[in-house]
Amino acid sequence: MKDKVTFYHAGCPVCVDAQNAVEAIVDRDRFDLEIVHLGESSERLPEAEAAGLKSVPAMLTGGQMVHLNFGADVAALKG
Amino acid sequence: MKDKVTFYHAGCPVCVDAQNAVEAIVDRDRFDLEIVHLGESSERLPEAEAAGLKSVPAMLTGGQMVHLNFGADVAALKG
């Protein structure tokens, strides 16, 4: 079974740049890459925050949340 | 010829966590991964700053500098 990389974003320009970088480098033979748009899939917010999400874009892998540059605070994603 | 991912760090705990994540996910069949410790290799600082480095840890790929979390400002690396 493959390990997983989850990329969280909100469609912002900073997010798109980071997404392009992550999509480019991830080894798809060893990792499934899931892209989650938290603006459209707000039901995923609790899971993301529980895993350490503070801002987008960010990626979660091996239980570790890695924030990539800074697009938006997670608070801005809450309606 | 492979593309390149350059990971810049300064040995800080935040850097080590990010390095582990990057080392885990990068597709080595398509990318050469270079790890640069800017505390030990300060001669690489000008190149890194020219490519957009503001803080460590960060990775450069496809001409794009992606800052990962926040360990230290680049100013702190200048003796």
Backbone of each chain as nested JSON, in Angstrom:
{
  "chains": [
    {"id": "A", "residues": [
      {"number": 1, "name": "MET", "atoms": {"N": [0.831, -1.196, 0.0], "CA": [0.0, 0.0, 0.0], "C": [0.872, 1.254, 0.0]}},
      {"number": 2, "name": "LYS", "atoms": {"N": [0.462, 2.232, -0.797], "CA": [1.248, 3.454, -0.87], "C": [1.021, 4.322, 0.363]}},
      {"number": 3, "name": "ASP", "atoms": {"N": [2.038, 5.109, 0.68], "CA": [1.856, 6.158, 1.666], "C": [1.113, 7.31, 0.997]}},
      {"number": 4, "name": "LYS", "atoms": {"N": [0.807, 8.322, 1.785], "CA": [-0.046, 9.375, 1.271], "C": [0.546, 10.76, 1.508]}},
      {"number": 5, "name": "VAL", "atoms": {"N": [0.371, 11.621, 0.535], "CA": [0.639, 13.04, 0.702], "C": [-0.68, 13.759, 0.445]}},
      {"number": 6, "name": "THR", "atoms": {"N": [-1.124, 14.551, 1.412], "CA": [-2.337, 15.344, 1.227], "C": [-1.945, 16.806, 1.129]}},
      {"number": 7, "name": "PHE", "atoms": {"N": [-2.335, 17.427, 0.029], "CA": [-2.018, 18.845, -0.18], "C": [-3.288, 19.657, 0.044]}},
      {"number": 8, "name": "TYR", "atoms": {"N": [-3.231, 20.575, 1.0], "CA": [-4.378, 21.423, 1.327], "C": [-4.172, 22.81, 0.738]}},
      {"number": 9, "name": "HIS", "atoms": {"N": [-5.201, 23.327, 0.101], "CA": [-5.093, 24.66, -0.474], "C": [-6.46, 25.335, -0.495]}},
      {"number": 10, "name": "ALA", "atoms": {"N": [-6.473, 26.571, -1.002], "CA": [-7.738, 27.298, -1.089], "C": [-7.838, 28.058, -2.405]}},
      {"number": 11, "name": "GLY", "atoms": {"N": [-7.106, 27.584, -3.396], "CA": [-7.222, 28.18, -4.721], "C": [-6.475, 29.49, -4.91]}},
      {"number": 12, "name": "CYS", "atoms": {"N": [-5.747, 29.927, -3.894], "CA": [-5.02, 31.192, -3.992], "C": [-3.802, 31.038, -4.908]}},
      {"number": 13, "name": "PRO", "atoms": {"N": [-3.305, 32.161, -5.452], "CA": [-2.129, 32.073, -6.344], "C": [-0.928, 31.413, -5.68]}},
      {"number": 14, "name": "VAL", "atoms": {"N": [-0.677, 31.757, -4.415], "CA": [0.435, 31.123, -3.696], "C": [0.214, 29.613, -3.618]}},
      {"number": 15, "name": "CYS", "atoms": {"N": [-1.072, 29.231, -3.425], "CA": [-1.412, 27.804, -3.347], "C": [-1.104, 27.088, -4.657]}},
      {"number": 16, "name": "VAL", "atoms": {"N": [-1.439, 27.733, -5.764], "CA": [-1.246, 27.107, -7.077], "C": [0.23, 26.869, -7.342]}},
      {"number": 17, "name": "ASP", "atoms": {"N": [1.055, 27.872, -7.015], "CA": [2.495, 27.704, -7.203], "C": [3.024, 26.533, -6.377]}},
      {"number": 18, "name": "ALA", "atoms": {"N": [2.609, 26.472, -5.131], "CA": [3.088, 25.395, -4.263], "C": [2.571, 24.042, -4.741]}},
      {"number": 19, "name": "GLN", "atoms": {"N": [1.32, 24.026, -5.198], "CA": [0.75, 22.774, -5.705], "C": [1.549, 22.267, -6.901]}},
      {"number": 20, "name": "ASN", "atoms": {"N": [1.907, 23.19, -7.794], "CA": [2.71, 22.78, -8.952], "C": [4.03, 22.154, -8.52]}},
      {"number": 21, "name": "ALA", "atoms": {"N": [4.667, 22.755, -7.516], "CA": [5.944, 22.227, -7.039], "C": [5.764, 20.84, -6.427]}},
      {"number": 22, "name": "VAL", "atoms": {"N": [4.738, 20.693, -5.591], "CA": [4.514, 19.399, -4.93], "C": [4.141, 18.336, -5.956]}},
      {"number": 23, "name": "GLU", "atoms": {"N": [3.254, 18.683, -6.872], "CA": [2.868, 17.706, -7.898], "C": [4.074, 17.275, -8.724]}},
      {"number": 24, "name": "ALA", "atoms": {"N": [5.009, 18.2, -8.929], "CA": [6.182, 17.87, -9.741], "C": [7.097, 16.87, -9.05]}},
      {"number": 25, "name": "ILE", "atoms": {"N": [7.297, 17.051, -7.743], "CA": [8.378, 16.293, -7.097], "C": [7.945, 14.992, -6.451]}},
      {"number": 26, "name": "VAL", "atoms": {"N": [6.647, 14.829, -6.142], "CA": [6.225, 13.645, -5.383], "C": [6.398, 12.366, -6.211]}},
      {"number": 27, "name": "ASP", "atoms": {"N": [6.958, 11.37, -5.57], "CA": [7.159, 10.06, -6.183], "C": [5.827, 9.295, -6.157]}},
      {"number": 28, "name": "ARG", "atoms": {"N": [5.171, 9.265, -7.312], "CA": [3.847, 8.641, -7.382], "C": [3.905, 7.118, -7.291]}},
      {"number": 29, "name": "ASP", "atoms": {"N": [5.079, 6.556, -7.447], "CA": [5.196, 5.105, -7.262], "C": [5.078, 4.737, -5.787]}},
      {"number": 30, "name": "ARG", "atoms": {"N": [5.402, 5.691, -4.918], "CA": [5.393, 5.394, -3.485], "C": [4.323, 6.163, -2.722]}},
      {"number": 31, "name": "PHE", "atoms": {"N": [3.781, 7.212, -3.332], "CA": [2.801, 8.037, -2.619], "C": [1.57, 8.309, -3.473]}},
      {"number": 32, "name": "ASP", "atoms": {"N": [0.42, 8.212, -2.84], "CA": [-0.798, 8.754, -3.438], "C": [-0.889, 10.218, -3.029]}},
      {"number": 33, "name": "LEU", "atoms": {"N": [-1.103, 11.086, -4.008], "CA": [-1.217, 12.512, -3.735], "C": [-2.672, 12.933, -3.849]}},
      {"number": 34, "name": "GLU", "atoms": {"N": [-3.204, 13.437, -2.73], "CA": [-4.577, 13.944, -2.736], "C": [-4.534, 15.463, -2.621]}},
      {"number": 35, "name": "ILE", "atoms": {"N": [-5.281, 16.125, -3.483], "CA": [-5.367, 17.587, -3.456], "C": [-6.723, 17.959, -2.853]}},
      {"number": 36, "name": "VAL", "atoms": {"N": [-6.707, 18.714, -1.769], "CA": [-7.95, 19.091, -1.081], "C": [-8.113, 20.61, -1.108]}},
      {"number": 37, "name": "HIS", "atoms": {"N": [-9.167, 21.073, -1.762], "CA": [-9.496, 22.508, -1.807], "C": [-10.423, 22.793, -0.635]}},
      {"number": 38, "name": "LEU", "atoms": {"N": [-9.883, 23.449, 0.387], "CA": [-10.65, 23.644, 1.623], "C": [-11.744, 24.689, 1.48]}},
      {"number": 39, "name": "GLY", "atoms": {"N": [-11.669, 25.499, 0.427], "CA": [-12.773, 26.415, 0.18], "C": [-13.998, 25.676, -0.328]}},
      {"number": 40, "name": "GLU", "atoms": {"N": [-13.751, 24.667, -1.138], "CA": [-14.862, 23.883, -1.71], "C": [-15.243, 22.697, -0.831]}},
      {"number": 41, "name": "SER", "atoms": {"N": [-14.279, 22.172, -0.091], "CA": [-14.519, 20.99, 0.748], "C": [-14.274, 21.336, 2.204]}},
      {"number": 42, "name": "SER", "atoms": {"N": [-15.115, 22.256, 2.724], "CA": [-14.898, 22.738, 4.082], "C": [-15.126, 21.64, 5.119]}},
      {"number": 43, "name": "GLU", "atoms": {"N": [-15.779, 20.559, 4.711], "CA": [-15.971, 19.442, 5.652], "C": [-14.647, 18.761, 5.988]}},
      {"number": 44, "name": "ARG", "atoms": {"N": [-13.597, 19.082, 5.224], "CA": [-12.283, 18.503, 5.515], "C": [-11.469, 19.361, 6.489]}},
      {"number": 45, "name": "LEU", "atoms": {"N": [-11.994, 20.546, 6.846], "CA": [-11.26, 21.458, 7.73], "C": [-10.94, 20.857, 9.103]}},
      {"number": 46, "name": "PRO", "atoms": {"N": [-11.915, 20.226, 9.771], "CA": [-11.598, 19.688, 11.108], "C": [-10.454, 18.68, 11.072]}},
      {"number": 47, "name": "GLU", "atoms": {"N": [-10.477, 17.802, 10.102], "CA": [-9.403, 16.804, 9.942], "C": [-8.053, 17.5, 9.709]}},
      {"number": 48, "name": "ALA", "atoms": {"N": [-8.079, 18.539, 8.873], "CA": [-6.831, 19.237, 8.551], "C": [-6.291, 19.984, 9.771]}},
      {"number": 49, "name": "GLU", "atoms": {"N": [-7.177, 20.643, 10.511], "CA": [-6.74, 21.358, 11.704], "C": [-6.235, 20.397, 12.774]}},
      {"number": 50, "name": "ALA", "atoms": {"N": [-6.897, 19.26, 12.897], "CA": [-6.457, 18.262, 13.87], "C": [-5.057, 17.756, 13.534]}},
      {"number": 51, "name": "ALA", "atoms": {"N": [-4.712, 17.772, 12.242], "CA": [-3.394, 17.314, 11.81], "C": [-2.357, 18.431, 11.847]}},
      {"number": 52, "name": "GLY", "atoms": {"N": [-2.789, 19.644, 12.275], "CA": [-1.824, 20.714, 12.466], "C": [-1.896, 21.862, 11.483]}},
      {"number": 53, "name": "LEU", "atoms": {"N": [-2.915, 21.888, 10.636], "CA": [-3.003, 22.954, 9.63], "C": [-3.229, 24.323, 10.273]}},
      {"number": 54, "name": "LYS", "atoms": {"N": [-2.357, 25.265, 9.94], "CA": [-2.492, 26.637, 10.432], "C": [-2.775, 27.59, 9.29]}},
      {"number": 55, "name": "SER", "atoms": {"N": [-2.278, 27.264, 8.113], "CA": [-2.453, 28.118, 6.947], "C": [-2.359, 27.252, 5.701]}},
      {"number": 56, "name": "VAL", "atoms": {"N": [-2.808, 27.812, 4.597], "CA": [-2.657, 27.13, 3.32], "C": [-1.702, 27.935, 2.452]}},
      {"number": 57, "name": "PRO", "atoms": {"N": [-1.013, 27.306, 1.519], "CA": [-0.984, 25.868, 1.254], "C": [-0.118, 25.104, 2.271]}},
      {"number": 58, "name": "ALA", "atoms": {"N": [-0.436, 23.823, 2.401], "CA": [0.326, 22.95, 3.286], "C": [0.202, 21.522, 2.778]}},
      {"number": 59, "name": "MET", "atoms": {"N": [1.146, 20.699, 3.184], "CA": [1.022, 19.289, 2.833], "C": [1.251, 18.44, 4.069]}},
      {"number": 60, "name": "LEU", "atoms": {"N": [0.491, 17.364, 4.124], "CA": [0.566, 16.419, 5.238], "C": [1.155, 15.125, 4.72]}},
      {"number": 61, "name": "THR", "atoms": {"N": [2.252, 14.693, 5.334], "CA": [2.817, 13.393, 4.962], "C": [3.533, 12.809, 6.17]}},
      {"number": 62, "name": "GLY", "atoms": {"N": [3.366, 11.527, 6.366], "CA": [3.988, 10.856, 7.496], "C": [3.567, 11.45, 8.827]}},
      {"number": 63, "name": "GLY", "atoms": {"N": [2.335, 11.952, 8.9], "CA": [1.835, 12.539, 10.134], "C": [2.334, 13.945, 10.392]}},
      {"number": 64, "name": "GLN", "atoms": {"N": [3.112, 14.483, 9.484], "CA": [3.706, 15.811, 9.662], "C": [3.074, 16.821, 8.71]}},
      {"number": 65, "name": "MET", "atoms": {"N": [2.591, 17.939, 9.266], "CA": [2.051, 19.013, 8.437], "C": [3.181, 19.973, 8.1]}},
      {"number": 66, "name": "VAL", "atoms": {"N": [3.421, 20.167, 6.82], "CA": [4.463, 21.092, 6.369], "C": [3.777, 22.254, 5.666]}},
      {"number": 67, "name": "HIS", "atoms": {"N": [3.9, 23.457, 6.244], "CA": [3.314, 24.643, 5.633], "C": [4.238, 25.18, 4.561]}},
      {"number": 68, "name": "LEU", "atoms": {"N": [3.672, 25.509, 3.413], "CA": [4.447, 25.929, 2.251], "C": [4.163, 27.401, 1.975]}},
      {"number": 69, "name": "ASN", "atoms": {"N": [5.185, 28.227, 2.089], "CA": [4.976, 29.664, 1.91], "C": [3.772, 30.101, 2.734]}},
      {"number": 70, "name": "PHE", "atoms": {"N": [3.061, 31.117, 2.314], "CA": [1.873, 31.534, 3.063], "C": [0.861, 32.114, 2.1]}},
      {"number": 71, "name": "GLY", "atoms": {"N": [-0.287, 31.476, 2.022], "CA": [-1.357, 31.979, 1.165], "C": [-2.455, 32.616, 1.973]}},
      {"number": 72, "name": "ALA", "atoms": {"N": [-2.97, 31.875, 2.952], "CA": [-4.065, 32.375, 3.766], "C": [-4.097, 31.642, 5.097]}},
      {"number": 73, "name": "ASP", "atoms": {"N": [-4.475, 32.373, 6.144], "CA": [-4.656, 31.747, 7.44], "C": [-5.873, 30.855, 7.402]}},
      {"number": 74, "name": "VAL", "atoms": {"N": [-5.821, 29.774, 8.174], "CA": [-6.937, 28.831, 8.174], "C": [-8.222, 29.504, 8.653]}},
      {"number": 75, "name": "ALA", "atoms": {"N": [-8.096, 30.527, 9.485], "CA": [-9.278, 31.235, 9.97], "C": [-10.071, 31.866, 8.825]}},
      {"number": 76, "name": "ALA", "atoms": {"N": [-9.361, 32.237, 7.762], "CA": [-10.014, 32.872, 6.614], "C": [-10.86, 31.881, 5.819]}},
      {"number": 77, "name": "LEU", "atoms": {"N": [-10.702, 30.601, 6.108], "CA": [-11.426, 29.573, 5.357], "C": [-12.729, 29.184, 6.028]}},
      {"number": 78, "name": "LYS", "atoms": {"N": [-12.957, 29.776, 7.194], "CA": [-14.157, 29.418, 7.942], "C": [-15.25, 30.414, 7.634]}},
      {"number": 79, "name": "GLY", "atoms": {"N": [-16.318, 29.881, 7.094], "CA": [-17.445, 30.717, 6.717], "C": [-18.107, 31.318, 7.934]}}
    ]},
    {"id": "B", "residues": [
      {"number": 1, "name": "MET", "atoms": {"N": [18.67, 13.992, -18.573], "CA": [19.212, 14.616, -17.355], "C": [18.076, 14.861, -16.358]}},
      {"number": 2, "name": "LYS", "atoms": {"N": [18.354, 14.597, -15.101], "CA": [17.334, 14.811, -14.079], "C": [17.168, 16.287, -13.767]}},
      {"number": 3, "name": "ASP", "atoms": {"N": [15.952, 16.631, -13.336], "CA": [15.745, 17.949, -12.764], "C": [16.316, 17.944, -11.353]}},
      {"number": 4, "name": "LYS", "atoms": {"N": [16.254, 19.088, -10.713], "CA": [16.922, 19.21, -9.428], "C": [16.004, 19.814, -8.372]}},
      {"number": 5, "name": "VAL", "atoms": {"N": [16.113, 19.281, -7.169], "CA": [15.519, 19.899, -5.993], "C": [16.667, 20.23, -5.053]}},
      {"number": 6, "name": "THR", "atoms": {"N": [16.767, 21.496, -4.662], "CA": [17.795, 21.899, -3.699], "C": [17.1, 22.267, -2.4]}},
      {"number": 7, "name": "PHE", "atoms": {"N": [17.488, 21.59, -1.336], "CA": [16.899, 21.848, -0.02], "C": [17.904, 22.638, 0.811]}},
      {"number": 8, "name": "TYR", "atoms": {"N": [17.51, 23.833, 1.244], "CA": [18.379, 24.701, 2.047], "C": [17.954, 24.642, 3.508]}},
      {"number": 9, "name": "HIS", "atoms": {"N": [18.918, 24.468, 4.38], "CA": [18.59, 24.422, 5.802], "C": [19.752, 24.966, 6.619]}},
      {"number": 10, "name": "ALA", "atoms": {"N": [19.558, 24.968, 7.946], "CA": [20.624, 25.45, 8.822], "C": [20.739, 24.563, 10.06]}},
      {"number": 11, "name": "GLY", "atoms": {"N": [20.286, 23.327, 9.929], "CA": [20.448, 22.38, 11.023], "C": [19.472, 22.527, 12.171]}},
      {"number": 12, "name": "CYS", "atoms": {"N": [18.507, 23.451, 12.035], "CA": [17.547, 23.668, 13.117], "C": [16.544, 22.508, 13.174]}},
      {"number": 13, "name": "PRO", "atoms": {"N": [15.903, 22.313, 14.325], "CA": [14.928, 21.214, 14.44], "C": [13.815, 21.297, 13.395]}},
      {"number": 14, "name": "VAL", "atoms": {"N": [13.317, 22.504, 13.155], "CA": [12.289, 22.674, 12.116], "C": [12.833, 22.237, 10.757]}},
      {"number": 15, "name": "CYS", "atoms": {"N": [14.119, 22.553, 10.527], "CA": [14.756, 22.176, 9.262], "C": [14.814, 20.657, 9.11]}},
      {"number": 16, "name": "VAL", "atoms": {"N": [15.158, 19.977, 10.184], "CA": [15.31, 18.519, 10.124], "C": [13.978, 17.861, 9.806]}},
      {"number": 17, "name": "ASP", "atoms": {"N": [12.911, 18.335, 10.436], "CA": [11.581, 17.783, 10.151], "C": [11.213, 17.974, 8.686]}},
      {"number": 18, "name": "ALA", "atoms": {"N": [11.452, 19.17, 8.181], "CA": [11.107, 19.444, 6.791], "C": [11.98, 18.632, 5.844]}},
      {"number": 19, "name": "GLN", "atoms": {"N": [13.258, 18.49, 6.203], "CA": [14.165, 17.698, 5.366], "C": [13.682, 16.251, 5.278]}},
      {"number": 20, "name": "ASN", "atoms": {"N": [13.262, 15.707, 6.419], "CA": [12.753, 14.329, 6.401], "C": [11.559, 14.195, 5.456]}},
      {"number": 21, "name": "ALA", "atoms": {"N": [10.67, 15.171, 5.5], "CA": [9.484, 15.121, 4.638], "C": [9.88, 15.203, 3.168]}},
      {"number": 22, "name": "VAL", "atoms": {"N": [10.779, 16.134, 2.853], "CA": [11.189, 16.301, 1.456], "C": [11.935, 15.069, 0.961]}},
      {"number": 23, "name": "GLU", "atoms": {"N": [12.85, 14.567, 1.778], "CA": [13.595, 13.369, 1.379], "C": [12.656, 12.186, 1.137]}},
      {"number": 24, "name": "ALA", "atoms": {"N": [11.568, 12.14, 1.917], "CA": [10.636, 11.022, 1.768], "C": [9.882, 11.074, 0.449]}},
      {"number": 25, "name": "ILE", "atoms": {"N": [9.454, 12.265, 0.059], "CA": [8.487, 12.325, -1.045], "C": [9.104, 12.522, -2.419]}},
      {"number": 26, "name": "VAL", "atoms": {"N": [10.342, 13.04, -2.49], "CA": [10.904, 13.374, -3.807], "C": [11.149, 12.119, -4.648]}},
      {"number": 27, "name": "ASP", "atoms": {"N": [10.737, 12.209, -5.889], "CA": [10.941, 11.121, -6.85], "C": [12.381, 11.158, -7.349]}},
      {"number": 28, "name": "ARG", "atoms": {"N": [13.218, 10.265, -6.815], "CA": [14.649, 10.278, -7.152], "C": [14.924, 9.779, -8.567]}},
      {"number": 29, "name": "ASP", "atoms": {"N": [13.922, 9.167, -9.19], "CA": [14.109, 8.762, -10.589], "C": [14.095, 9.982, -11.511]}},
      {"number": 30, "name": "ARG", "atoms": {"N": [13.443, 11.046, -11.044], "CA": [13.303, 12.231, -11.891], "C": [14.056, 13.442, -11.364]}},
      {"number": 31, "name": "PHE", "atoms": {"N": [14.417, 13.396, -10.088], "CA": [15.061, 14.563, -9.482], "C": [16.31, 14.173, -8.702]}},
      {"number": 32, "name": "ASP", "atoms": {"N": [17.354, 14.975, -8.87], "CA": [18.496, 14.908, -7.965], "C": [18.186, 15.828, -6.8]}},
      {"number": 33, "name": "LEU", "atoms": {"N": [18.338, 15.314, -5.59], "CA": [18.082, 16.12, -4.396], "C": [19.406, 16.507, -3.76]}},
      {"number": 34, "name": "GLU", "atoms": {"N": [19.641, 17.823, -3.681], "CA": [20.851, 18.311, -3.018], "C": [20.46, 18.972, -1.702]}},
      {"number": 35, "name": "ILE", "atoms": {"N": [21.143, 18.599, -0.646], "CA": [20.896, 19.19, 0.669], "C": [22.017, 20.166, 0.961]}},
      {"number": 36, "name": "VAL", "atoms": {"N": [21.671, 21.433, 1.203], "CA": [22.686, 22.466, 1.453], "C": [22.505, 23.034, 2.859]}},
      {"number": 37, "name": "HIS", "atoms": {"N": [23.519, 22.862, 3.699], "CA": [23.512, 23.418, 5.056], "C": [24.169, 24.797, 4.977]}},
      {"number": 38, "name": "LEU", "atoms": {"N": [23.352, 25.841, 5.068], "CA": [23.859, 27.196, 4.858], "C": [24.699, 27.702, 6.025]}},
      {"number": 39, "name": "GLY", "atoms": {"N": [24.596, 27.034, 7.162], "CA": [25.485, 27.391, 8.269], "C": [26.907, 26.943, 7.987]}},
      {"number": 40, "name": "GLU", "atoms": {"N": [27.032, 25.778, 7.354], "CA": [28.353, 25.218, 7.061], "C": [28.864, 25.663, 5.693]}},
      {"number": 41, "name": "SER", "atoms": {"N": [27.926, 25.92, 4.77], "CA": [28.309, 26.292, 3.4], "C": [27.791, 27.689, 3.09]}},
      {"number": 42, "name": "SER", "atoms": {"N": [28.304, 28.665, 3.833], "CA": [27.789, 30.03, 3.678], "C": [28.114, 30.604, 2.303]}},
      {"number": 43, "name": "GLU", "atoms": {"N": [29.044, 29.979, 1.596], "CA": [29.341, 30.462, 0.233], "C": [28.179, 30.21, -0.71]}},
      {"number": 44, "name": "ARG", "atoms": {"N": [27.201, 29.406, -0.285], "CA": [26.023, 29.157, -1.113], "C": [24.902, 30.169, -0.861]}},
      {"number": 45, "name": "LEU", "atoms": {"N": [25.091, 31.046, 0.149], "CA": [24.039, 32.012, 0.493], "C": [23.675, 32.954, -0.658]}},
      {"number": 46, "name": "PRO", "atoms": {"N": [24.649, 33.54, -1.34], "CA": [24.273, 34.475, -2.419], "C": [23.407, 33.817, -3.487]}},
      {"number": 47, "name": "GLU", "atoms": {"N": [23.763, 32.626, -3.878], "CA": [22.981, 31.869, -4.867], "C": [21.561, 31.607, -4.344]}},
      {"number": 48, "name": "ALA", "atoms": {"N": [21.474, 31.255, -3.073], "CA": [20.164, 30.945, -2.494], "C": [19.294, 32.199, -2.41]}},
      {"number": 49, "name": "GLU", "atoms": {"N": [19.893, 33.289, -1.98], "CA": [19.122, 34.53, -1.883], "C": [18.704, 35.029, -3.259]}},
      {"number": 50, "name": "ALA", "atoms": {"N": [19.585, 34.864, -4.235], "CA": [19.246, 35.276, -5.605], "C": [18.065, 34.471, -6.136]}},
      {"number": 51, "name": "ALA", "atoms": {"N": [17.914, 33.247, -5.642], "CA": [16.809, 32.388, -6.075], "C": [15.561, 32.599, -5.228]}},
      {"number": 52, "name": "GLY", "atoms": {"N": [15.634, 33.535, -4.26], "CA": [14.432, 33.89, -3.519], "C": [14.386, 33.457, -2.072]}},
      {"number": 53, "name": "LEU", "atoms": {"N": [15.485, 32.919, -1.561], "CA": [15.474, 32.438, -0.171], "C": [15.294, 33.571, 0.831]}},
      {"number": 54, "name": "LYS", "atoms": {"N": [14.286, 33.433, 1.693], "CA": [14.036, 34.409, 2.751], "C": [14.268, 33.797, 4.122]}},
      {"number": 55, "name": "SER", "atoms": {"N": [14.039, 32.498, 4.233], "CA": [14.183, 31.8, 5.506], "C": [14.469, 30.34, 5.217]}},
      {"number": 56, "name": "VAL", "atoms": {"N": [14.951, 29.653, 6.219], "CA": [15.134, 28.207, 6.115], "C": [14.159, 27.522, 7.064]}},
      {"number": 57, "name": "PRO", "atoms": {"N": [13.758, 26.293, 6.77], "CA": [14.103, 25.516, 5.585], "C": [13.299, 25.945, 4.351]}},
      {"number": 58, "name": "ALA", "atoms": {"N": [13.873, 25.656, 3.187], "CA": [13.202, 25.959, 1.928], "C": [13.733, 25.013, 0.867]}},
      {"number": 59, "name": "MET", "atoms": {"N": [12.936, 24.861, -0.18], "CA": [13.441, 24.045, -1.286], "C": [13.235, 24.797, -2.596]}},
      {"number": 60, "name": "LEU", "atoms": {"N": [14.195, 24.623, -3.478], "CA": [14.166, 25.26, -4.792], "C": [13.968, 24.181, -5.837]}},
      {"number": 61, "name": "THR", "atoms": {"N": [12.913, 24.327, -6.635], "CA": [12.702, 23.389, -7.729], "C": [11.973, 24.099, -8.86]}},
      {"number": 62, "name": "GLY", "atoms": {"N": [12.384, 23.818, -10.08], "CA": [11.768, 24.453, -11.235], "C": [11.85, 25.965, -11.174]}},
      {"number": 63, "name": "GLY", "atoms": {"N": [12.905, 26.493, -10.571], "CA": [13.076, 27.935, -10.46], "C": [12.236, 28.57, -9.373]}},
      {"number": 64, "name": "GLN", "atoms": {"N": [11.497, 27.772, -8.642], "CA": [10.603, 28.293, -7.604], "C": [11.129, 27.963, -6.214]}},
      {"number": 65, "name": "MET", "atoms": {"N": [11.267, 28.981, -5.367], "CA": [11.666, 28.762, -3.98], "C": [10.408, 28.559, -3.147]}},
      {"number": 66, "name": "VAL", "atoms": {"N": [10.32, 27.425, -2.483], "CA": [9.183, 27.121, -1.622], "C": [9.687, 27.071, -0.187]}},
      {"number": 67, "name": "HIS", "atoms": {"N": [9.193, 28.007, 0.64], "CA": [9.589, 28.029, 2.045], "C": [8.739, 27.05, 2.835]}},
      {"number": 68, "name": "LEU", "atoms": {"N": [9.374, 26.263, 3.685], "CA": [8.703, 25.192, 4.422], "C": [8.692, 25.563, 5.901]}},
      {"number": 69, "name": "ASN", "atoms": {"N": [7.486, 25.742, 6.445], "CA": [7.401, 26.155, 7.848], "C": [8.341, 27.338, 8.069]}},
      {"number": 70, "name": "PHE", "atoms": {"N": [8.856, 27.505, 9.276], "CA": [9.801, 28.598, 9.506], "C": [10.792, 28.185, 10.585]}},
      {"number": 71, "name": "GLY", "atoms": {"N": [12.051, 28.122, 10.205], "CA": [13.084, 27.775, 11.17], "C": [13.885, 28.998, 11.587]}},
      {"number": 72, "name": "ALA", "atoms": {"N": [14.399, 29.712, 10.592], "CA": [15.23, 30.882, 10.879], "C": [15.217, 31.805, 9.679]}},
      {"number": 73, "name": "ASP", "atoms": {"N": [15.276, 33.102, 9.974], "CA": [15.392, 34.082, 8.903], "C": [16.785, 33.989, 8.293]}},
      {"number": 74, "name": "VAL", "atoms": {"N": [16.86, 34.267, 7.005], "CA": [18.146, 34.16, 6.323], "C": [19.161, 35.139, 6.928]}},
      {"number": 75, "name": "ALA", "atoms": {"N": [18.684, 36.238, 7.489], "CA": [19.593, 37.214, 8.106], "C": [20.374, 36.587, 9.256]}},
      {"number": 76, "name": "ALA", "atoms": {"N": [19.788, 35.61, 9.918], "CA": [20.435, 34.966, 11.054], "C": [21.585, 34.063, 10.613]}},
      {"number": 77, "name": "LEU", "atoms": {"N": [21.673, 33.814, 9.31], "CA": [22.712, 32.92, 8.802], "C": [23.958, 33.684, 8.378]}},
      {"number": 78, "name": "LYS", "atoms": {"N": [23.876, 34.999, 8.453], "CA": [25.005, 35.801, 8.008], "C": [25.876, 36.145, 9.192]}},
      {"number": 79, "name": "GLY", "atoms": {"N": [27.109, 35.701, 9.112], "CA": [28.044, 35.92, 10.203], "C": [28.4, 37.384, 10.311]}}
    ]}
  ]
}
